[in-house]
Amino acid sequence: MKDKTSFFIRGFTQSAFFIFISRISGFLRDIFIAAFLGAGIFSDMFIIAFKLPNLFRRITAEGALTSAFLPIYSKLKEHYSDVFAFVYFKQILYRIAITLFVIMALLQIIMPFIVFLLAPGFADNKEVTSQITTLTRITIIFMPLISIVSLIGIATNVSGRFWILAFTPIILNIFIIISCFFVNDYSTIKSLPLAIATVLAGVVQVVFITTMTIKLKIFKFYDFNKDDDYKKNNNYVKVKINETWRKFIPAAFGGGILQINLLVDTILASLLSFGSISYLYFADRIAQLPLGIIGIALGTTLLVSLSKSNANRDATQFSKEIIISLKIGLFFSIPATSVFINFSDLLIKVLFERGEFSLQETVHTSHALIAYACGVPAFIMLKTCQPAFLAEGNTKTPMLIGFVLLILNIVLSLSLMIFLEHAGIALATSIVSWIGTIIYIILLVKNGKVTKPKFSLKEEDLNLFSVISYALKIIFISCLMIISMKIAKFILEINNLDETFVLIILCILGFIMYILTSKKFKYIPQELYDSISLKFKKEK
């Protein structure tokens, strides 16, 4: 039991580290975009053009493709043989690649219509829509490339090399940062270099992950025609391939609901004033930091680990890993939410206010950040709850929940944007994410996937009550952290220190305060604490 949990924790820490590096490089990328394009029509155009391939990336890398493919692939490796798993992987890879390249070609033809759907508010401006169409025709080439990377990355994750897939976004960020230096104010399409860089990065990502797969011998290239077991049961692989396709569509909708909601945010924001899309984008990039580092790392490793537990029919381990994941998610997300809400203006000003990004744009973006921040814990818990269904091949439940949440998001967004403009759209996404989290947890308890709430103050009793009590504890020490940061900010501002320096000091102080109080009260999730302590001991 301990070895199974350690595989999950090891995978989480490995993924989280490289995703953290990726997100830092992503922040640098966004700082350059803000400086060179600002938060207006030029940045809006690139964000819209980047939205479609990025949606496919998030659904495939973090959603549908993983959900439909990974449980079957894990089962073939666990209960059959590497030969079956390799044949299955190869056939899926070929079919996915061909399908996506065909879809890309079709999208090129109907791109003006797609752009109208993505940004209906710009429909009356022919010049702007024409430039967005050109940019999107370029960036859409990234879609099949990153999907291939994602599929190969699933196999590397199952092998325990989580860092390989987690590293690939860094390549994209580096290419876009370099491309910013080629932005020319006199160009017909100002953000054209960024679109071209996106495609070049996709090509390099494919080369990188393929090279690492070969170098680390993730696959052994079998002559399966000589394998007697395979020749007798080769139809079984075909059955599993068909099963994958049947599960892919509902998984695409259910697993990618957060991303679909963010796409809805962009569409609705186009109906508001120029810059609204950019305000939501830059705010979302900050709010997504804990989701990207913790939520995706949890979701990725948890799906692999739960798939193994499900394949071995280990219900106790299944429930234990979900509870541990919820606690780890709360440990990181609650303090992040507290900081985003209380220091949103300082964060936006220091990170983005330079070049083309003005004070007015800082104010608008900070409002969106506060709204998104309210949903950060829910975003991460959704990433923890969904794999519990997907690991056993249940893609219909997430699809139905996703459909309900999508309708709610549209209704709430249309209502709140009347009063709060772009911030209302962000707030609707947060509210809907909390509703989705509550629905998932109720179903997990009802279906016996998570141990029912039972009053107990013992740390080792992993049930839903322990998660609720743990959340209250984390809220308490997060409040202590914020109070200390507020006092420090007041003292630093009296001395007229540079705002960048102030933010750095506050982040260091808040981090130290939070970790020390967590350790003092023993609120650090025990499994995570043991894993980190063991690593430090090995290094010594």
C-alpha positions in Angstrom: 0.0 0.0 0.0 2.8 2.4 0.9 4.7 1.6 -2.3 1.6 2.5 -4.4 1.1 5.8 -2.6 4.8 6.6 -3.0 4.5 6.1 -6.8 1.7 8.7 -6.8 3.5 11.2 -4.5 6.8 10.7 -6.5 4.9 11.3 -9.8 3.2 14.4 -8.3 6.4 16.0 -7.0 8.2 15.3 -10.3 5.4 16.7 -12.4 4.9 19.7 -10.1 8.6 20.7 -10.2 8.8 20.8 -14.0 5.3 22.3 -14.4 6.5 25.0 -12.0 9.5 25.8 -14.2 7.1 25.7 -17.2 4.8 28.2 -15.5 7.6 30.5 -14.6 8.7 30.6 -18.2 5.1 31.1 -19.2 5.0 34.1 -16.9 8.1 35.5 -18.7 6.3 34.8 -22.0 3.2 36.8 -20.9 5.4 39.6 -19.6 7.0 40.0 -23.0 3.6 39.7 -24.8 2.2 42.4 -22.5 5.2 44.7 -23.0 5.3 44.3 -26.8 1.5 44.1 -27.5 -0.1 45.7 -24.4 -3.7 44.7 -23.4 -5.7 46.0 -26.4 -6.7 45.0 -29.9 -3.2 43.6 -30.9 -3.0 41.3 -27.9 -6.7 40.4 -28.3 -6.0 39.2 -31.9 -3.2 36.9 -30.9 -5.0 35.5 -27.9 -8.0 34.6 -30.0 -5.7 33.0 -32.6 -3.9 31.1 -29.9 -7.1 30.1 -28.1 -8.2 27.3 -30.6 -5.0 25.3 -30.7 -4.5 25.9 -27.0 -7.9 24.5 -26.3 -7.0 21.3 -28.2 -3.7 21.2 -26.2 -5.5 21.4 -22.8 -8.2 18.9 -23.8 -5.8 16.4 -25.2 -2.8 16.8 -22.8 -5.0 17.3 -19.7 -8.3 15.8 -20.7 -10.0 13.7 -23.3 -7.1 11.9 -24.9 -5.6 11.1 -21.6 -8.9 10.0 -20.1 -9.9 7.7 -22.9 -6.4 6.3 -23.7 -4.6 5.9 -20.4 -6.9 3.5 -18.4 -6.9 1.0 -21.3 -3.1 1.4 -21.9 -2.4 0.8 -18.2 -4.7 -2.2 -18.1 -2.9 -3.8 -21.1 0.5 -3.3 -19.4 -0.7 -4.5 -16.0 -2.7 -7.6 -17.1 -1.5 -8.6 -20.5 1.9 -7.7 -21.8 4.0 -4.9 -23.2 3.4 -6.3 -26.7 -0.3 -5.6 -26.4 0.3 -2.2 -25.0 2.8 -1.2 -27.7 0.5 -2.4 -30.6 -2.4 -0.5 -29.0 -0.4 2.6 -28.6 1.0 2.5 -32.2 -2.5 2.1 -33.7 -4.0 4.9 -31.6 -1.1 7.2 -32.5 -1.5 6.6 -36.2 -5.2 7.2 -36.2 -5.1 10.3 -33.9 -2.4 11.9 -36.1 -4.3 11.3 -39.4 -7.6 12.4 -37.9 -6.2 15.6 -36.5 -4.3 16.6 -39.7 -7.6 16.1 -41.6 -9.5 18.2 -39.1 -6.7 20.9 -39.4 -7.1 21.0 -43.2 -10.9 21.4 -42.8 -10.5 24.1 -40.3 -8.3 26.0 -42.7 -11.1 26.1 -45.2 -13.8 27.2 -42.8 -11.6 29.5 -40.6 -13.5 32.7 -41.2 -16.6 31.1 -39.8 -14.5 29.7 -36.8 -13.2 33.1 -36.1 -16.7 34.5 -36.1 -17.7 31.9 -33.5 -14.6 32.7 -31.4 -15.0 36.5 -31.5 -18.5 37.5 -32.6 -18.0 41.0 -31.1 -15.4 41.7 -33.8 -17.7 40.7 -36.7 -18.3 44.3 -37.9 -14.5 45.1 -38.1 -13.5 43.4 -41.4 -9.8 44.3 -41.1 -9.5 42.9 -37.6 -11.3 39.6 -38.4 -9.2 39.2 -41.5 -6.0 39.5 -39.5 -7.3 37.1 -36.8 -8.2 34.6 -39.5 -4.7 34.7 -40.9 -3.1 34.3 -37.5 -5.4 31.4 -36.6 -4.7 29.6 -39.9 -1.1 29.6 -38.8 -1.5 28.7 -35.1 -3.9 25.8 -35.9 -1.0 23.9 -37.4 0.2 23.6 -33.7 -3.0 21.6 -32.9 -2.0 18.1 -34.4 1.6 18.5 -33.3 0.8 19.1 -29.7 -1.8 16.3 -29.6 0.9 13.9 -30.9 3.2 15.1 -28.1 0.4 14.6 -25.6 -0.2 11.0 -26.6 3.4 10.1 -26.5 3.6 11.9 -23.2 0.9 9.6 -21.7 3.2 6.6 -22.4 6.1 8.4 -20.7 4.0 9.2 -17.7 2.9 5.5 -17.3 6.6 4.6 -17.4 7.2 6.9 -14.4 9.0 9.6 -16.4 6.5 12.4 -15.7 9.1 15.2 -16.3 9.3 14.6 -20.1 5.8 15.8 -20.9 5.9 18.4 -18.2 9.0 19.9 -19.9 7.5 20.4 -23.4 5.6 23.7 -22.6 8.9 25.3 -21.8 9.9 24.9 -25.4 6.8 26.8 -26.5 7.4 29.6 -24.1 11.0 30.1 -25.1 10.1 30.3 -28.8 7.3 32.9 -28.2 9.6 35.0 -26.0 12.2 35.1 -28.7 9.6 35.9 -31.3 8.5 39.1 -29.4 11.8 40.7 -30.4 10.6 40.4 -34.0 7.4 42.4 -33.4 7.3 45.4 -35.6 4.9 48.4 -35.1 4.9 48.9 -38.9 3.9 45.3 -39.8 0.5 44.6 -41.3 -0.1 42.0 -38.6 1.8 43.0 -35.5 1.6 39.6 -33.7 2.5 37.5 -36.8 6.0 36.5 -35.4 4.3 35.0 -32.3 2.0 32.8 -34.5 4.9 31.5 -36.5 6.9 30.8 -33.3 4.0 28.7 -32.0 4.2 26.3 -35.0 8.0 26.1 -34.9 7.8 25.2 -31.2 5.3 22.4 -32.0 7.7 20.8 -34.4 10.6 21.0 -31.9 8.3 19.5 -29.1 7.6 16.5 -31.3 11.3 16.0 -32.1 12.2 16.4 -28.4 9.7 13.9 -26.9 10.3 11.4 -29.7 14.1 11.6 -29.0 13.6 11.2 -25.3 11.3 8.2 -25.8 13.9 6.4 -27.9 16.8 7.4 -25.7 15.1 6.2 -22.4 13.7 3.1 -24.2 10.1 3.8 -23.1 9.0 1.4 -25.8 10.6 -1.9 -26.8 9.9 -2.5 -30.5 8.5 -6.0 -30.6 8.0 -8.2 -33.6 4.5 -8.9 -32.5 3.9 -11.2 -35.5 6.2 -13.7 -33.8 4.4 -13.4 -30.4 2.2 -16.5 -30.0 0.0 -14.8 -27.3 -0.6 -11.8 -29.4 -1.4 -13.8 -32.5 -4.1 -15.7 -30.6 -5.6 -12.6 -29.1 -4.9 -9.8 -31.6 -8.6 -9.0 -31.9 -8.6 -7.9 -28.3 -6.5 -4.9 -29.2 -8.9 -3.9 -32.0 -11.8 -4.1 -29.4 -9.8 -1.8 -27.1 -9.1 0.7 -29.9 -12.8 0.9 -30.7 -13.6 1.3 -27.0 -11.1 4.3 -26.9 -12.9 6.1 -29.7 -16.3 5.6 -28.1 -15.0 7.2 -24.9 -13.1 10.0 -26.5 -16.0 12.3 -27.4 -17.7 12.3 -24.0 -14.3 12.6 -22.3 -13.5 15.6 -24.5 -16.6 17.4 -23.2 -16.4 16.3 -19.6 -12.7 16.4 -19.0 -12.2 19.7 -20.8 -15.2 21.6 -19.2 -13.0 24.2 -17.5 -11.2 24.9 -20.8 -14.5 25.1 -22.6 -15.8 27.5 -20.0 -12.7 29.6 -20.5 -13.4 29.6 -24.3 -16.9 30.8 -23.5 -15.3 33.6 -21.5 -13.3 34.7 -24.5 -16.4 34.6 -26.8 -18.5 36.7 -24.4 -15.6 39.1 -23.7 -15.4 39.9 -27.4 -18.9 41.5 -27.0 -17.4 44.0 -24.5 -14.9 46.7 -25.2 -11.4 46.2 -26.8 -9.0 44.8 -24.2 -11.6 42.7 -22.3 -10.2 39.5 -23.8 -6.7 40.5 -22.8 -7.8 41.4 -19.2 -9.3 37.9 -18.8 -6.3 36.3 -20.4 -3.6 37.9 -18.2 -5.7 37.4 -15.0 -6.3 33.8 -15.9 -2.6 33.2 -16.5 -1.9 34.2 -12.8 -4.9 32.4 -11.4 -3.9 29.3 -13.4 -0.5 29.2 -11.7 -1.6 26.9 -8.8 -3.9 25.0 -11.2 -1.1 24.5 -13.6 1.5 23.4 -11.0 -0.7 21.6 -8.5 -4.0 20.8 -10.3 -2.5 19.4 -13.5 0.3 17.6 -11.6 -2.3 16.0 -9.4 -4.7 15.2 -12.2 -2.0 13.7 -14.4 -0.3 11.5 -11.8 -3.6 10.7 -10.1 -5.1 9.3 -13.3 -2.1 7.1 -13.8 -2.1 5.9 -10.2 -5.9 5.4 -10.0 -5.9 3.5 -13.3 -3.4 1.1 -11.7 -5.5 0.8 -8.5 -8.7 0.2 -10.6 -7.0 -2.4 -12.7 -5.9 -4.2 -9.5 -9.4 -3.6 -8.0 -7.9 -2.0 -4.9 -10.8 0.2 -3.7 -9.1 1.2 -0.4 -6.1 2.6 -2.2 -8.4 4.3 -4.7 -10.2 6.2 -2.0 -7.0 7.0 -0.1 -5.3 8.6 -3.1 -8.3 10.8 -3.8 -8.4 12.1 -0.2 -4.7 12.7 -0.2 -5.0 14.6 -3.5 -7.8 16.8 -2.1 -5.7 17.7 0.9 -2.6 18.5 -1.2 -4.8 20.6 -3.5 -6.2 22.6 -0.5 -2.8 23.0 1.0 -1.6 24.9 -2.0 -4.7 26.5 -3.4 -6.2 28.3 -0.3 -3.1 30.4 0.4 -2.8 31.2 -3.3 -6.4 32.4 -3.4 -5.8 34.6 -0.3 -2.8 36.2 -2.0 -4.5 36.8 -5.3 -7.5 38.5 -3.7 -5.5 40.7 -1.3 -2.6 41.7 -3.6 -4.1 41.5 -7.1 -3.3 45.1 -8.0 0.4 44.8 -6.9 0.8 41.5 -8.7 -0.6 42.8 -12.0 1.4 46.1 -11.8 4.7 44.4 -11.1 4.3 41.6 -13.6 2.7 43.4 -16.6 2.6 47.2 -16.3 5.4 48.3 -18.7 5.7 49.2 -22.3 2.2 49.0 -24.0 0.5 47.9 -20.7 -0.8 50.9 -18.8 -2.2 51.7 -15.3 -5.8 51.5 -16.6 -5.2 48.0 -17.9 -3.7 47.0 -14.6 -6.9 48.0 -12.8 -9.2 46.1 -15.2 -7.0 43.0 -15.1 -6.8 43.0 -11.3 -10.6 43.0 -11.1 -10.6 39.9 -13.3 -7.9 38.2 -11.1 -9.9 38.7 -7.9 -12.9 37.0 -9.6 -10.9 34.1 -11.0 -9.1 33.7 -7.6 -12.4 32.9 -5.9 -12.5 29.6 -7.8 -8.9 28.5 -7.6 -9.5 25.8 -4.9 -12.5 24.5 -7.0 -10.4 24.4 -10.2 -7.9 22.2 -8.5 -10.4 19.9 -6.8 -12.1 19.4 -10.1 -8.8 18.1 -11.5 -8.7 15.7 -8.5 -12.3 14.5 -8.7 -12.6 13.9 -12.5 -9.8 11.2 -12.6 -11.8 9.1 -10.1 -14.4 8.5 -12.9 -12.1 8.5 -15.8 -9.7 5.9 -14.3 -12.5 3.3 -14.5 -13.4 4.3 -18.0 -16.5 6.3 -17.0 -16.5 9.3 -19.4 -20.3 9.7 -19.5 -20.7 11.1 -15.9 -18.1 13.9 -16.5 -19.7 14.6 -19.8 -23.2 15.1 -18.3 -21.8 17.2 -15.4 -19.8 19.2 -18.0 -22.9 19.9 -20.0 -24.8 21.2 -16.9 -21.9 23.4 -15.9 -21.5 24.8 -19.4 -25.1 25.9 -19.5 -24.8 27.4 -16.0 -21.6 29.3 -17.0 -23.3 30.9 -20.0 -26.4 32.0 -18.0 -24.3 33.3 -15.1 -21.8 35.1 -17.4 -24.5 36.8 -19.4 -26.2 37.9 -16.1 -23.0 39.1 -14.3 -21.3 40.8 -17.2 -24.2 43.3 -17.2 -23.1 44.6 -13.8 -19.4 43.7 -13.6 -18.4 43.6 -17.3 -15.4 41.3 -17.9 -15.0 40.6 -14.1 -18.5 39.2 -14.1 -17.5 36.6 -16.7 -14.6 35.5 -14.6 -16.7 35.3 -11.4 -19.3 33.1 -13.2 -16.5 30.6 -14.1 -15.5 30.5 -10.4 -19.0 29.9 -9.2 -19.7 27.2 -11.7 -16.4 25.4 -10.8 -17.5 25.3 -7.1 -20.9 23.9 -8.2 -19.1 21.2 -10.2 -16.8 20.3 -7.3 -19.8 19.8 -5.0 -21.6 17.6 -7.5 -18.4 15.5 -8.1 -17.8 15.0 -4.3 -21.5 14.0 -3.7 -21.2 11.4 -6.5 -17.9 10.1 -5.2 -19.3 9.5 -1.8 -22.6 8.1 -3.1 -20.8 5.6 -5.4 -18.4 4.5 -2.7 -15.3 5.9 -4.4 -14.5 8.0 -1.3 -14.9 7.0 2.3 -18.1 8.6 3.8 -17.6 11.5 6.3 -17.0 10.2 9.8 -16.1 12.4 12.7 -12.5 11.8 13.7 -9.6 14.0 14.6 -7.0 11.3 13.8 -4.6 12.2 11.0 -4.6 8.6 9.6 -8.4 8.5 9.2 -8.7 9.5 5.6 -12.4 10.3 4.9 -14.3 13.3 3.7 -14.7 14.8 7.2 -10.9 14.9 7.4 -10.8 17.0 4.2 -13.4 19.5 5.5 -11.6 19.9 8.8 -8.3 20.2 7.0 -9.7 23.0 4.8 -10.7 25.0 7.9 -7.1 24.6 9.3 -5.5 25.8 6.1 -7.9 28.8 6.0 -6.8 29.7 9.5 -3.0 29.7 8.8 -3.6 31.4 5.5 -5.3 34.3 7.4 -2.2 34.5 9.6 0.0 34.7 6.5 -2.1 37.5 4.9 -2.0 39.5 8.2 1.8 39.3 8.3 2.0 40.3 4.6 -0.3 43.3 5.1 1.7 44.6 8.0 4.9 44.1 6.1 3.5 45.9 3.0 2.5 48.9 5.1 6.0 49.2 6.6 7.7 48.8 3.2 5.5 51.4 1.5 6.2 53.9 4.2 9.9 53.7 3.2 9.0 54.2 -0.5 10.6 51.0 -1.7 10.3 49.9 -5.3 7.1 47.9 -5.9 9.0 45.0 -7.5 11.2 44.7 -4.4 8.1 45.0 -2.2 6.4 42.1 -4.0 9.5 39.9 -3.8 9.8 40.6 0.0 6.1 39.9 0.5 6.3 36.6 -1.4 9.3 35.4 0.5 7.8 36.4 3.8 4.4 34.9 3.0 6.0 31.6 1.9 8.2 31.3 5.0 5.3 32.3 7.3 3.0 29.7 5.7 5.5 26.9 5.7 6.6 27.5 9.3 3.1 27.7 10.7 2.0 24.7 8.7 5.0 22.7 10.1 4.4 24.0 13.6 0.7 23.0 13.6 1.5 19.8 11.5 -0.8 20.8 8.7 1.5 19.7 5.8 -0.1 16.6 4.3 1.9 13.8 5.9 2.5 11.8 2.6 3.9 14.9 0.9 6.0 15.9 3.9 7.5 12.3 4.2 8.3 12.3 0.5 10.1 15.7 0.6 11.9 14.8 3.8 13.1 11.6 2.3 14.5 13.4 -0.8 16.5 15.9 1.4 17.9 13.0 3.5 19.1 11.2 0.3 20.7 14.4 -1.0 22.6 14.8 2.3 
